[in-house]
Structures are given as C-alpha cells and as structure tokens.
Amino acid sequence: MFYLINLYQQKYPNPDLEIQAEIAAIDLEYVREDLPKLILSMQEGVQRIRSISDSLRSFSRADTESKIAFNIHEGLDSTILILKHRLKANNTRPAIEVVKNYGDIPPIPYFAGQLNQVFMNLLANAIDALEESNFGRNFQEIQAHPNCITVSTSMSQNKNSVLIRIQDNGVGMSEQVRQKIFDHLFTTKAVGKGTGLGLSIARQIVVEKHRGTLEVNSTPGLGAEFVITIPA
C-alpha cells in the first residue's frame, strides 16, 4: 500500500488543494510511520496468545490410567510460560531470570499432567523464596544480585533415571525446615499465603505415581535446590 502511495507522490509531487486537505485530515505521515508498528505489535500479540494456548493445552493434558510418552522439556517450558506473569519485572524488582540447562532427554512414558503439577509447585515455591529474599532490599540492590531460577535436566550415569533440578538463589532454609518441608500442611508462609499442600502433593506424585524421589538441598542464605529423580 505504501509503495503505491510513494509512487503517486513521485509521479504527482504537487497534488491539488483537495488532496492536500485529505492528506492532512488522515495525518498520512503519522499513519505511514505508525501502521507498520501497529501491525507488528498485533502479530506479536497473536503469537503470544498462541504460545500461551499451546502451553495451557500441554500443561492441562488429561492423564489416562496408563502412562504416555512425555517430553519433559515441553512440560517445563509450558509451566514457565504460565508463570511468566510472576517472573516479569515490576516496580520493586527486575525480572526473575530463568536459566535452562537441558540435557538430551527422550520422550518417556509418564503421567504428564501430574508431572506438570509437580513442576508448577516447585517453580512457584522458588518464586516465593526469591520474593521473600527481596524483603528489605531496594531495586538497585536486587539488580546487583539478581533473582535467578536454574532448571537443569540430565540422564543418570546408568541411563536408568531422569534427573530434574530446580534451583533458586533465594533465602534457603534451615536444616529444621528442610526436614519438614514435604510434611502435609507444613508451611513457612504467613497465614493465608500458603496451605502446606503443594510440596507434599509434589512428593506424593513423584514417589507414589512414578516410583521416584524428590529431595531438597539447601543452605541458609544460599538458596535451595529441589531434585526430582524418576525412572526412565
């Protein structure tokens, strides 16, 4: 469209008063500059909606009575995208960085929907820990030592198990808390902010449904790392 307008202006550089008035009325130069940006923004918006829709479909897939081949990285990515609103920057802190260190993991039969729920609980817990670590620090202090979540996957040395590690650089936890962190109804959050069910359910899904293990390593002030090990 703009090519044709440019061609007209080259061929007829001196339009009559009526055309000049119409050009001014529609603010042609503004439209010429702004319309491509608007179209690009709309395309990006449609792509974001498509990505969210795909992620929701992947995350919420119904489990059957038997396991199905599951791409673990697809499950992690969809969960991270769903939590993106909690990761982005706000008035009090920069964005929480998510670092992905994915290994070569083939699709393996799992209860996909339930594993996605485990990922959701662990990642949301990591975000909570980072938000807690920000108390008393201003934007510049957090920016100097940014919040970060690292998600790593690998096969065990004997190739019999898949390891998924979700690590944050938050406040960490004491040994007393670490011992109780998976207990039913145990929570370190304020009243109304935690039910004490998320990590308990996550461990139940990993241990009882997948015959794996869910462990946590942590040092106060140095963050925490949750390690999922499930048979391949």
C-alpha positions as CSV (number, residue, x, y, z in Angstrom):
1,M,0.0,0.0,0.0
2,F,2.7,2.5,0.9
3,Y,4.6,1.6,-2.2
4,L,1.7,2.7,-4.3
5,I,1.3,6.0,-2.2
6,N,5.0,6.7,-2.6
7,L,4.8,6.1,-6.4
8,Y,1.9,8.5,-6.6
9,Q,3.8,11.2,-4.7
10,Q,6.8,10.7,-7.0
11,K,4.7,11.0,-10.2
12,Y,2.4,13.8,-8.9
13,P,4.5,15.8,-6.4
14,N,2.1,18.7,-6.4
15,P,-1.4,17.5,-5.5
16,D,-4.3,19.9,-5.7
17,L,-5.8,21.5,-2.6
18,E,-8.5,18.9,-2.0
19,I,-5.9,16.1,-1.9
20,Q,-3.7,18.1,0.3
21,A,-6.6,18.7,2.7
22,E,-7.4,14.9,2.8
23,I,-3.7,14.1,3.5
24,A,-3.7,16.5,6.4
25,A,-7.1,15.1,7.7
26,I,-5.9,11.5,7.8
27,D,-2.4,12.5,9.0
28,L,-0.8,10.4,6.3
29,E,2.8,10.7,7.6
30,Y,1.7,9.5,11.1
31,V,-0.1,6.6,9.6
32,R,2.9,5.8,7.4
33,E,5.1,5.6,10.4
34,D,2.7,4.1,13.0
35,L,0.8,1.5,11.0
36,P,3.7,-0.9,10.4
37,K,4.4,-0.8,14.2
38,L,0.8,-1.5,15.0
39,I,0.7,-4.5,12.6
40,L,3.9,-5.8,14.1
41,S,2.5,-5.4,17.6
42,M,-0.7,-7.3,16.6
43,Q,1.4,-10.1,15.1
44,E,3.5,-10.4,18.3
45,G,0.3,-10.4,20.4
46,V,-1.2,-13.2,18.3
47,Q,2.0,-15.2,18.7
48,R,2.0,-14.7,22.5
49,I,-1.7,-15.8,22.6
50,R,-0.9,-18.9,20.5
51,S,2.1,-19.7,22.8
52,I,0.0,-19.4,25.9
53,S,-2.8,-21.5,24.4
54,D,-0.3,-24.2,23.4
55,S,1.3,-24.1,26.9
56,L,-2.1,-24.4,28.6
57,R,-3.0,-27.3,26.4
58,S,0.3,-29.0,27.2
59,F,0.1,-28.3,30.9
60,S,-3.5,-29.4,31.4
61,R,-3.5,-32.5,29.3
62,A,-5.6,-35.2,30.9
63,D,-3.9,-38.2,32.3
64,T,-5.1,-41.6,31.4
65,E,-5.0,-44.8,33.5
66,S,-1.7,-45.6,31.7
67,K,1.4,-43.5,31.2
68,I,2.0,-41.8,27.9
69,A,5.2,-40.6,26.2
70,F,6.0,-37.2,27.6
71,N,8.6,-34.6,26.6
72,I,9.8,-33.3,29.9
73,H,11.2,-30.1,28.4
74,E,7.9,-29.3,26.8
75,G,6.3,-29.6,30.2
76,L,8.8,-27.4,31.9
77,D,8.6,-24.8,29.2
78,S,4.8,-24.6,29.3
79,T,4.9,-24.3,33.1
80,I,7.4,-21.5,33.0
81,L,5.3,-19.6,30.4
82,I,2.2,-19.9,32.5
83,L,4.2,-18.5,35.5
84,K,5.6,-15.7,33.3
85,H,3.4,-13.0,34.9
86,R,5.2,-13.7,38.2
87,L,8.7,-13.7,36.6
88,K,8.4,-10.3,34.8
89,A,9.8,-7.1,36.3
90,N,7.7,-4.9,38.5
91,N,8.0,-1.6,40.4
92,T,10.0,-3.3,43.2
93,R,12.4,-5.6,41.4
94,P,13.8,-6.6,38.0
95,A,12.6,-9.7,36.2
96,I,13.5,-13.0,37.7
97,E,15.9,-14.8,35.3
98,V,15.2,-18.4,34.4
99,V,18.3,-20.3,33.2
100,K,17.6,-23.6,31.3
101,N,20.3,-26.3,31.2
102,Y,18.5,-29.0,29.4
103,G,20.2,-32.4,28.6
104,D,19.3,-34.9,26.0
105,I,16.2,-36.5,27.3
106,P,14.0,-38.6,25.1
107,P,10.2,-38.8,25.5
108,I,9.5,-41.2,28.3
109,P,6.1,-42.6,29.5
110,Y,4.9,-40.6,32.5
111,F,1.6,-39.2,33.9
112,A,2.2,-35.9,32.1
113,G,-0.5,-33.8,33.7
114,Q,0.6,-34.8,37.2
115,L,4.3,-34.1,36.5
116,N,3.4,-30.7,35.2
117,Q,1.7,-30.1,38.5
118,V,4.9,-31.0,40.3
119,F,6.8,-28.5,38.1
120,M,4.2,-25.9,38.9
121,N,4.5,-26.4,42.6
122,L,8.3,-26.4,42.7
123,L,8.7,-23.4,40.4
124,A,6.1,-21.4,42.3
125,N,7.8,-22.3,45.5
126,A,11.1,-21.0,44.1
127,I,9.5,-17.7,43.1
128,D,8.0,-17.4,46.6
129,A,11.5,-17.9,48.1
130,L,13.0,-15.3,45.8
131,E,10.3,-12.8,46.7
132,E,11.0,-13.5,50.4
133,S,14.7,-12.9,49.8
134,N,13.9,-9.4,48.4
135,F,12.4,-8.1,51.6
136,G,14.5,-5.1,52.9
137,R,16.3,-4.8,49.6
138,N,15.7,-2.0,47.1
139,F,15.5,-2.3,43.3
140,Q,19.2,-1.4,42.8
141,E,20.4,-4.0,45.4
142,I,18.3,-6.7,43.8
143,Q,19.6,-5.7,40.3
144,A,23.2,-6.0,41.6
145,H,22.4,-9.6,42.8
146,P,19.5,-10.6,40.6
147,N,16.9,-13.2,41.4
148,C,17.6,-16.4,39.4
149,I,16.0,-19.8,38.9
150,T,18.0,-22.6,37.2
151,V,16.3,-25.6,35.7
152,S,18.5,-28.5,34.7
153,T,17.8,-31.9,33.3
154,S,20.0,-34.9,32.7
155,M,20.1,-38.6,32.5
156,S,21.7,-40.6,35.3
157,Q,25.1,-42.2,34.6
158,N,23.5,-45.6,34.1
159,K,20.7,-44.0,31.9
160,N,18.1,-45.6,34.1
161,S,16.7,-42.4,35.6
162,V,15.9,-38.8,34.7
163,L,17.1,-36.0,37.0
164,I,15.4,-32.7,37.1
165,R,16.9,-29.9,39.2
166,I,15.1,-26.7,40.1
167,Q,17.4,-24.3,42.0
168,D,16.9,-20.7,43.3
169,N,19.3,-18.2,44.8
170,G,16.8,-17.2,47.5
171,V,17.0,-17.3,51.3
172,G,17.5,-21.0,51.6
173,M,16.2,-22.9,54.6
174,S,17.4,-24.2,57.9
175,E,18.0,-27.9,58.5
176,Q,14.9,-28.0,60.7
177,V,12.7,-26.6,57.9
178,R,14.4,-28.8,55.3
179,Q,13.5,-31.9,57.4
180,K,9.8,-30.9,57.4
181,I,9.4,-29.2,54.0
182,F,7.4,-32.1,52.5
183,D,5.2,-32.8,55.5
184,H,1.5,-32.5,55.0
185,L,0.2,-29.0,55.9
186,F,3.7,-27.7,56.9
187,T,4.4,-24.2,55.6
188,T,6.8,-21.4,56.4
189,K,4.5,-18.8,54.8
190,A,2.3,-16.3,56.6
191,V,-1.3,-17.2,57.4
192,G,-3.4,-17.0,54.2
193,K,-0.4,-17.3,51.9
194,G,0.3,-21.0,52.0
195,T,-1.6,-24.2,52.5
196,G,1.3,-26.6,53.2
197,L,-0.1,-28.9,50.4
198,G,2.0,-28.0,47.3
199,L,5.3,-29.7,48.1
200,S,3.5,-32.6,49.9
201,I,1.4,-33.3,46.8
202,A,4.5,-32.9,44.6
203,R,6.4,-35.6,46.5
204,Q,3.4,-37.9,46.5
205,I,3.1,-37.6,42.7
206,V,6.8,-38.3,42.3
207,V,7.1,-41.1,44.8
208,E,3.8,-42.9,44.6
209,K,2.8,-42.4,41.0
210,H,6.3,-42.5,39.4
211,R,8.3,-44.5,41.9
212,G,10.9,-41.8,42.0
213,T,12.4,-39.5,44.7
214,L,12.0,-35.8,45.5
215,E,14.8,-34.3,47.6
216,V,15.9,-30.8,48.6
217,N,19.3,-29.5,49.3
218,S,19.7,-26.1,50.9
219,T,21.9,-23.8,53.0
220,P,20.5,-20.7,54.7
221,G,21.3,-17.7,52.6
222,L,22.4,-19.7,49.6
223,G,19.1,-20.8,48.1
224,A,17.6,-24.2,47.6
225,E,17.7,-27.0,45.1
226,F,14.9,-29.5,44.6
227,V,16.0,-32.7,42.8
228,I,13.5,-35.0,41.1
229,T,14.7,-38.4,40.2
230,I,12.3,-40.7,38.2
231,P,12.9,-44.0,36.4
232,A,13.4,-43.7,32.7
